[in-house]
Amino acid sequence: MNLLRTKSVEQSIRDTEEPAHRLRRDLSALDLTVFGVGVIIGTGIFVLTGQVAKDKAGPAVALSFVLAAVVCGLAALCYAEFSSTVPVAGSAYTFSYATLGEFPAWIIGWDLILELALGAAVVAVGWSGYAASLLDSAGLTLPDAVANPPGESGGVVNVPAILLVLAVTALLVAGIKISSRVNAVVVTIKVAIVLLVIFAGLFFVKSANYTPFIPAAKANPSVEGGAAPLMQVLFGINPVSYGWLGIFAAVAVVFFAYIGFDIVATAAEEARRPQRDLPIGLIGSLVITAILYAAVSLVVVGMQNYKDLSTKAPLADAFKAVGHPWLATVISIGAVAGLTTVVLILLLGQSRVFFAMSRDGLLPAWLAAVHPRFGTPYRSTILMGCIVAVLAGFIPLAKLAELVNIGTLFAFVVVSVGVLILRRTRPDLPRSFRTPLVPVVPILSVLACLFVMLNLPVDTWVRFLVWLVVGAVVYFAYGARHSRVGAAAKPGS
């Protein structure tokens, strides 16, 4: 068994033309950019701002958002080269198959399943909280048993989260273009609300709230043991909040806010002109959202002292604190709209990765079927939609959310390394976009991602390694024996 057998770029592209597996090319550069903005603007602005400012970074939370954007930006430059050179569904999985080999590609695909499915479930749970709050404001209070996450505040089954995931799944099955149009409308609404927060909030900013901008580091016993960042454990550093170590720890958390820009690459096979459109979508969406995140975080910590910020709904509660509750209601509406598109696009990316792995035979081939009318991978979409609905509705997810971050960072590392490998092994490939300053940018991307990974808790590393071991077992039990690349390599085939 050759674990490092690769699938050529040419074969990957030929597979996209098979009638039974051909996806419709309906997405423009604008569609891809809006997809990226749609998935990035969500939990980061509406939830994480208050949490990391209060517990980790203080007013310097804006620096954490900027540093996280720089890490993502380095990876985005690598993704842009890869996705425009190999415009095939599957993102990092497909790129790994062309450079590192089948088993590493499987591990990355398995990793992406964790990242995207768990991310969609976590965001759906967050959405249900905002939705229940809005319904309560309108006089319709849902029972705790069906409105809250399992095990939290009397929650038994999170019905709103389940309904959201199933509705989004149906929309994705109906077609990529209709999904894109719905996403564009909702993204317009939530960007307008984000801009409202920025400009309305400026009138309530107090300069005293920015002092000290980087609070002095102090011991934080809540992040000891398994909850402590791996870097602090490895180097014997006492766990702290605030100061520069607090800012770095916050980067590892707010990184979740940018998760999803790489999903633009999973839609490569559905782009009209992938060589041109994918780099625009990847880099454009990241630049837009980084500016918005930095601006919002600066305004919110200026409106309210970081020690008083809400950790559940920091934007809405900041406006309540300055006497404008009507703006809080508008923000909650924006959060519901914003988180809807995040779930939509995470499920889009998840189904495309699953589709690509099934088409290669590493997962059951029947999951790679494309709907004859809608041109979507409907079986993989429905299956993953049902799995995410179960996760969101029945499984306590609070302790698992950081697995999404480590899974994404791992994929970024592999893509960055893959750019270097493909430059050496296939210098002849036409590249419409080239990552600048190779090998400097890919190496910096790897180092930056590893640094952020080291700031994640020890518990997260343990869970991640367990997930990868489970993936290896599945590969040897099924994928290795059903691989199309492996079958083609056998004598007489």
Secondary structure, DSSP 8 states (H G I E B T S, - for coil): --TT----HHHHHHHTT-GGG-----B-HHHHHHHHHHHHSSHIIIIIHHHHIIIIIGGGHHHHHHHHHHHHHHHHHHHHHHHHHS--TTTHHHHHHHHT-HHHHHHHHHHHHHHHHHHHHHHHHHHHHHHHHHHHHTT----HHHHS-TTSTT-S--HHHHHHHHHHHHHHHH-HHHHHHHHHHHHHHHHHHHHHHHHHHGGG--GGGGSSSS---EE-GGG-GGGSBHHHHHTT---EESHHHHHHHHHHHHHHHHTTTTHHHHTGGGBSSHHHHHHHHHHHHHHHHHHHHHHHHHHHHHHS-GGG--SSSHHHHHHHHTT-HHHHHHHHHHHHHHHHHHHHHHHHHHHHHHHHHHHTTSS-GGGG---TTT-S-HHHHHHHHHHHHHHHHHS--GGGTHHHHHHHHHHHHHHHHHHHHHHHH-TTS--SS--TTTTHHHHHHHHHHHHHHHTSBHHHHHHHHHHHHHHHHHIIIIIHHH-HHHHHHSTT-
